[in-house]
Amino acid sequence: MNDPTLPPPPFQPFLPDRSGYDTDVVVVGLGPAGATAALALATYGVRVHAVSMFPWVANSPRAHITNQRAVEVLRDLGVDDEVRKYATPWEKMGDTLFTTSLAGEEIVRLQAWGTGDRRHGDYVQGSPCTMLDVPQPLMEPVLIKNAAERGAIVSFHTEYVSHEQDADGVCVRFRDTRTGALFCQRARYLLGFDGARSRIAEDIRLPFEGELARAGTVYVRFRADLSRYVAHRPSILHWIFNSTAGFGEIGMGLLRAVRPWDQWIAGWGFDMSSREPDLDHDTLVRQIRALVGDPELQPEITATSLWYVNQQYATRYQAGRVLCGGDAVHRHPPSSGLGSNTSIQDAFNLAWKVAFVVQGHAGAQLLDSYTQERVPVGKQVVARANQSRKDYAGLREWLVAGSDDPVRDGLAKLSEPTPEGVALREQLHAALELKNTEFNAHGVELNQRYTSCAVLPEPGAAPERWERDRELYLQPTTRPGAKLPHAWLVDETGHRVSTLDVVGKGRMTLLTGLGGAAWKDAAAALDLPFLRTVVVGEPGAVDRYGYWRAVREIHEAGALLVRPDGYVAWRHSGAVWDTAEARHELATALSTLLSRPVATADPVPTTPPAGDTVGATPGGNR
């Protein structure tokens, strides 16, 4: 069996004539989305040229929360262990604190990111991967380096200028930012991951809903050893109630640990209707000291920036051979930690589809599913991130409005042994409970359901019923359009291997059980280079725990067709014992999903060919 920790081998299928193209795909932007797209495409054997107008990667920590689904993408691409070296580990992401200052009185705490007693089991059961905290300047080099090592051409100082597309390709015009020289490349497809000010999204006139810059925030990066305030209660986010940080929608200041516990960001809102905020060095030092609660602190300020709260999403992601993703199509604040995670998933959703079309496995209509699947996710993420900001309001209601010292007087009321004090404390904890929709929103992160031309609904299936809150709790299912559930299997060596490890790697997977011999024979007869068969129960993928049996929702002799991105494309819940029937069902499903005929091969073998195990060979084997 393949080692799932190693990079998957590149495709070696029949490739259509590439004459007249400088590359198959141009990727503009090397943030989390663009870098993931370049890495995935290179891994799948597609010629890709990825460019950035900047001299190197992100110059500030920016995105950092990396949720389980994003880590699953990194795992499939074989870079998760390398990324983990640069991450604050899951257990240190810890509590989210609400205090009067880092050194001052605590108000409440919330166990966050699935680390708490109530939610830890949900997260462990839901994925083979933990959450991580990886600042963007540390994530991007890993993605870019591995993309280049796998064959991607990477160019910095290269600015996108314009493009022209026709029925067969796209001519992309660039400027070398060092010399001013202009040059063109012709590609089959252009992918625009060029950020919230995307010129490509503008050029293809993507329609947007929402608003930009509805609030403003100051971010100050600084160095200071604050371990004495944090090491005993690990937390990467600290929300501060005090008079210097009370402006804006959130109404609190922020201290974010970039690296435990000596690199930090201090943040607070500012009034956009007045002049720009005071960024004088002495003013910034005073503000940091107030947030930390140490009047003698000597912070080393390393950078200062302003950013604005956006609430905008595109209602279409593509126009012909040009497709956009990441911040170019969903623009929102960092609340809920969904930005880079959603961007990475945009790229992963798109990359296999582009690869299949370029390599001749699918018709171009497959790309229509990108907008169909990812627009609802982008809309949801923008709404959730902005609502998370608004949900802080309840945590401020204990403050005494109009007082000379709202925090001091509010704390006094919170401590009163009176009916009013009891009511105020109950109100505060109800507001804290609501913040689970930001800090323990397992369902927001993993419950996506796709409806598109790349998903075949199961005939006669009843609508899905949600047993628990859809935003808070993961509900795993093998329904078409859902991500394949994680369940631990056991390989030939006795080691655990996830169901997510035996699918993906740029190929479609037919997943069945020992009773599904007809499906295995059918896949072997089709002999498709992009299709593997995994038989749960054969060496390499044995259900020793019975975990897969508990979540598969189909007969052991039924079958699932899992896409390269780990989502279920089609399922046949009932048992099939006849190879001809299985071959017909599978060929029909593949032909529909891939927008091109999948021819069957005769005669149909009645026994597996020699060596037909769970190994990585063409003809229906992993």
N, C-alpha and C positions, 0 to 999 in steps of 0.2 A: 504493500500500500504506500502511496505517496506520503511523505512527511508533510503535514499541513502547515508546519512552521516555515517551510522553504518556499521561495518564490515559485509560482506555477510556471511550467514550461510554456514558451510561446506557441501560438497556433502554427501549424504547417499545412493548411488546407490549400485547395486549388484557389488561386487568386486571379481575378479578371485582369485584362490588359491595363497596365498603369501608364501607358504612353501618354505624354502630354501633361503630366502632373509632376510638380516639384516635390510634393508630399501628399499623403492622403488627407491629413487633417491639420489645420492650423488652430492652435489654442492661444487665445489672447488673454493674458492675465495669469499670474503664478501664485495667487493666494491659495487658500485651502481647496477651493473648487477647481481652479485651473491646474494646479499641481496634481491633484487626484486624477483629473481627466487625463493628463499627460502620462502619469504613471500607469493607469489602467490600460490606456490604448497601447502604450509601448509593451506592456506585459502581454497583451493579446496579439502582438505581432503586427500592429498597424503602424505605418510610418507617420510620425507626428512631429510637428515643429511647434514648440511652445515658446511664447515670447512675453517679455515684460518690459515696459518703458523705464522701469526703475533699475538702479545698479545692482540691487540685491533683494533680499526678502523683506518682509514687513519690518519697519523700524521702531515698532512699539509693541507691547504685549498683546493688545487688542483681545481677540478671542482667546479663550483658555479652557472653558469647560468642554470636555470631550466625552460625550455620552456613550452608552453601550453600543448603540447602533453604529456610530462612527468608528468605534474601535473594532467592531465586527468587520467593517469595510477594510480597515487597515490590516486586520488579521487575514482576510481573504487575499489581499494584495501582498502579504508576506512581509510587512514592515512593522507590525504591532510591537514586537519585542524591541526593535530599535527605537521606536517612539517612546516606549516605556522608560528607557534610560534617561530621558530628559523631563519626565513627568513628576509632578507631585502625586504620590500614590493615593489611591482611593481613600484609605483610612485617614490620611491627613487632611483631606478635604473637609471632613468633620462637620462640626456644628456651624450654623449661622447665628451670630451673636447680635443682639440689640442692646446697646449700652449707652451710657452718658459720655464715655470716652473709652479708649482702649484700657486705660488704667483706672477708669471710674466705675461707678455702680452699674451692674447689669440690670436690665429690665426683664428680658426673657431670652431663651435660647430655643433654637429649632434644630433637631438632628436632620441633616440635609444630605441630598444626593444618594439616598438609599443606604447611608451608613448607620442609621438609627436602629434601635431594637425592633421597632414596629415594621420596618420596611426592608431590612437587610435581606431577609429570606426571599422576598419578591424579586429583588435584583439578582441574587445568586441563581435562583431558579429560572430566571428569564433569559439569561445569556451566558455564554462561556467567558465573556469579557467583563472586566470591571470598568467603572468610569475612571477617568484620569483628568488631571489638570495640566494642560500642556500649552504654554503661551505660544502664540502664533509664530514668533520668530524662531522658535525651536522646532515646531512642527514642519514648517515649510521646507527647510533644508533637507530633511529626511525624505520627504516626498520627491523633491526635485532631484536629489542625488540618485535615488533609486530609479527614477524615470530615465535619467541620462544613462545610467549603467545598463538599462534594458533597451536602449536604442533610441530614445527620444532625443531630438535636437533641441537644445535649450539656448535661447538668446536673451540676454539682458540688454539694456540701453536700446530697446527696439520698440518704437512707438507705432501703434496701429494708426493709419491715416484714413483709409477708406477701403471699400471693396465693391466689386461688381460680380453678380452671379448670373449664370445662365443655366440652361437645362442640364449641363454636364459637370459644372464645377463652379468654383469661386476664385476670382483673381483678387488677391489681398495686397494692398499697398502699405508699405512700412517706411518709417524714417529712422535712421540711425541717430540717436540723440547726441552722440559725441561729435559726429562729423556733419550732420544735416543731410547726408546722402539718402536719396529715395531709392527703394527697390520693390519689386513685386514678386509674389509667389502664386502659383496656381495650385489649388487643392480641391479635393472632392467636397470637403465640408469645412466650415469655419465655426468655431465654438467661442462665444464671447463670455468670458468669465472676468470681465474687466471692471468689476466693482460698482459701487452705488452711483457713480457718475458715468456709467457705461456709454461710450460713444457708439458701440455696436448696437445696443438696444435702441438708442436714438435713431441710428441709421436705418434700422429695419422697422422703425415706428411701432415698437411694442406698445400696446395700450396699458395704461396704469390706472389704478384706483387708489385713493388715499391722499395723504399730504406729507410734505417734507418739512423738516426743521420746526417741529411744533414745541420744542423745549430745548434748552441748552445746558451743557455740563462742562465744568472744568475738570481736567485730569492732570495731576502732578505726579510724576514718577520720582521716587527718592529712595535713597539707601539709608538704612538705620537698623541696628540690631534691636529688635523688639521682642526677642524670644522670651524675656522674663514676663511679658504680658500674655503670651500666646502658647508657649510650648506645653503647658499643662492643660490646655483646652484647644487643641488644634482646630483651626478654622481659616479658610481662605477669604471669607467675607465677613466684615464687621460693619454693622450699621450704627451710626452715631447720632444720638439725640443731643444737640446742644444749640446754644444761641447763634453760633457761627455757621451752622450747617443746616438751618431749618427752612431754606427757601426751596420752592419748586414742588412738582407733583409728588415726588417721593417724600420730600420734607426731612430728609436725613442726609448726613454725610456718609461717605464710604471709605473704608480702608480695606484694600484688596492685597493679599499676599501674592506677589508675583513669584517669589522664591522663598520658601520657609527659611528663616523668618527675618531676612535682612534686605529684601527688595520688595518695594511696595508701590501702590498707587493710592493717592488720596483724591477723592472726588466729591464734588458738590455742585448743586444747581445754581444757575445765575439767571437774572432777569433779562430776557432778550429784548424787552421793550425799551430798556435804558442803554447806556453806552456799554461797550465791551467791559468785561470784569477786570478788576485790578490784578495784574499778574506781576506786580513788583516783587522782587525776591523776598524782601522783609515781610511783605503781606502774606506770601505763600508760606514762609516759615512759621509765622504766627498761626496760620490756619492749620498747618500740620500739627503743631504743638497742641492746639486745642482739641483736635480729633484724637490724638494719642493720649492727651491728658498729662503731658510732661512739659512744664514750662522751660526746662533746661535742655531739652532735646536739641541736638545739632544735626538735623537731617541734611544729607547731601542730595540736593535737587539735581536730577539728571535730565529732565525734559518736562515741558509743559505743553498742553494742547487743549483745544476746545472741540467738542463734538456735539452733534445735534440729534435729537430724537426724531426718527422718521416713522411713518406709518403708511407704507405704500407697497403695493405688490402689482406685478404684471398679470394680466388675464390671458396672456398668450406668451409662450416662450420661444417661438420659432417663426421663421419666414423662409420657406424653401430650404436651401442648403445652409442656412445660418441659424444657429441655435444658441440661446443664452442661458446662463444659470448663475447660482450664487447670489451675491449682493446686487448683481445687475438686475435681478428680477424680484427680489424680496428685500425690503429695506426697513429695518426695525432696530430698536435698542437692544442692548445685550441682556436684558432681563430674561430669565429662564434659561440662559445659556444655549440658545438654539441656533445662533448664527452660523458658525463654521460647521456645526454638525449637519445642518440642513444643506449647506453648500457642498460638503463632501458627498452627501447622499444624492444631490442633484447630479453631480459628476459621475457617480457610480451607476446611477440609473441610466444615464445617457451613453456612457462609454461602450457598454456591451452592445447596445443597439447600433451605434455607429460602426463598431467593429463587424457586426454580423452583416450589415449592408455593404460595407467596403469589401468584405471577403466573399461576398456572393451567397451567404447563407440565408439572407432575408431580402425581401423587397423594400423599397424606400418607404412604403406605407408604415412600416414598423416604427419609424421615427415620429409619426403622428402621436404615438402613445406617450411621448415625453411630456408634451403640454398637458395631455389628458390626465396624466398621473401626478405630475409635480405641481401644477397650478393650485389644486386644492390644498396641498401641503404648505406651499408658500403662503397662501391666504391664511391658513390656520396659524402658522408660526407668527406672522405679523400681528394678528389679533391677540394671540396669547402673550407675546412679549410686551405689547402695550398695555394689555389688561393687567399683567403682573405689576407694572408700575402703579397703576391706579389702586391695586389691592393693598398698597401700603397705608392707605388712608385710615383704616381701622386701627392700625398700630399707633396712631398719633392721638387718638381720642382721649387718652388719659391726661394729655397736656392741658394746662389751664390757660385758655385763651385770654388775652388781655392782661395777664399778670406781668409784673416786672421780671419774673423768672419762671416761665411756664414749666420748665423741667423740674426745678426744685419744688414748686408747689404741687405739680402733678405727682411727683414721687411721694409727697406727704399724703395726698389723697389715696394713692394706691396702697399705702400701708395702714390706712385707718381700719380699726376693728369695728366697723359699723356696717349697716345694711348697704349704704352707699359705696363703701369700700369693697364689700363683697361683689356688688353688681359691677363695679368698675373692673375688678380683677377678672370676673367671668367674661366681660366684654373684651378685655385684652386678649385672653386666651382663645376666644372664638376668632378674633382677628388673626392670631398666630396660626390657628388651624387652617385658615384660608390660604396661608402662604405655602402650604404643601403643594398647591397647584403650580407654584414656581420651583420649589426646591426638592420636591419628591414626586414629580409629574412623570412617572414611569410610562403611563399610557400615552401622554403627549409625545414621548420620545420613541415609542416602539409600536404603537397601535395603528399605524398608517394602513389604509385599505385602498388598493388601486382598482379603479374601474376604467378600462381602456380597451383598445383593440389588441393589446398584448396580454389580455386576461380573458379566459373563457369561463363565464359563469357556469356553475353546475346546474344542469336542467332539473327543475322541480325542487331545488333547495329552498327552504324557508329563509326569510330574512334573518340575519344574525341578531341574536339577543345579547345585550350587554348585561352581564351578571353583576358587575360593579362599576363604579365611576370610570368612565372611559378615559378621562384625563389623568386620573391618579394611578390606575392599575392596568397592567398589561393583561390582555386576554389573548393567549396564544391560540391559533387555529390553523388548520391546513386548508381552509377555504381559499379558492382562487382569489388572488388579489392581496392576500396577507403574506407577511414574512413567514418563512418556514420556522416552526417552533424549534427552540433549542432543546435537545435531550441528549444526555450522555450515553454513548455507545462504548464498546470496548474493542480495541484493535488486536492484531495478531500477537502483539507483545504483552498484552494485558493492560496497556495504558488506556486511559479514557480519551475518547475523541467525540467531539460534538457532531450532531447532525449537520450543523452549519459548516463543518470541516469537510464533509464528504460530498458537498455540492459546491457550486460556484467555480472559481478559478477560470472564469471566462467561457464556461461551457454550460449547456443545458444538461439537466440530470433527470433521468427517469428513476424514481425512487419506489421500490416495491419491497415485498417480503419474501420469505422462502416459498410461500404459496404462489408467488407471482411468476412462475417459470414461463408462462405464456408471454408475459410482458418482456421478460429478458430475451426470449427468442425473437420476439417481434422487433425489438430494438437492434438486435444483432443483424436481422435480415435487412433492416433499413440502411445499416452501415454508413451512418452519418458522422463526419469527423468532429462535429460540434456537440454530439450527444454521447453521454456516458450512462451506464446503468449501475445503480447501487442497489444491491439486494441486502436488506437488513436481515441478518442471520447468517450470512456467509462470512468467512474470515475477513477481518478488517473492519467490520461494522456489525457487531453482535449486540443485541439488546439484552445484556445481562441483567440490568436493573429493572427492565420492564418499563422504563420511562417513556420510550418511544411508543410502545403499545398503548400507554395511557393518553397520549396526546395526538396520535396519528389520525383519528376520526374516520378511518377507512378500513375496509377488510384487509387482512394480510395479503390476499390475492388481488387487491385493488392496486392503484398506482397514482403517484403524484408526478407531475412534470414541473420541475423547479427551474426557474430562470437563472442566468449567471449572476444576477444581483441577489439571489437568495429568496426571491418572492415566488409563490406558487402561481403558475400560469394556468394550470388545468389539473383536474383530478377526476378519477373514476373510482367512486367510493365502493362499488360492488365488486365482487369476485369475478374474475375472468379466467377461464381455464383453457380456452381455445386460442391457439396462436394466431390463426387467421383473423379472428375477431379483434384480438389485441392489436395486431398490426394495422388493421383498418382504423381502429379508434385512434391509435397513436399518430398515424400518418395524417389523418384528417385534422387532428388537433394541431400538429406542427404546421401543416399547410396553411391553416387559418391564422395561427399566431404569427407566422413569419411572412405572410403575404406572398408566398410563392409555393408552387406545388412541391410536395415531397413524394418522390416516386418510391414505390415498394420494390423489393427485389425478390425474385423467385429462383429456386424453390425455397420455401420456408423451412429452416432447420428445425428438427424436432428435438435435438439435443444441443447443448451449448458447444461451440467450437472449442478446440483445445486451448487451454489457458484462459478461458473466459471466467475470470474471477473478478474481484473488486479492484483490479489493477487499472492503471491509466493507459488504456490502449483504445484505438478507434473501434467502431463497430458495436458500441453500446456498453463499453466497460469503463469503470472509473480508473 
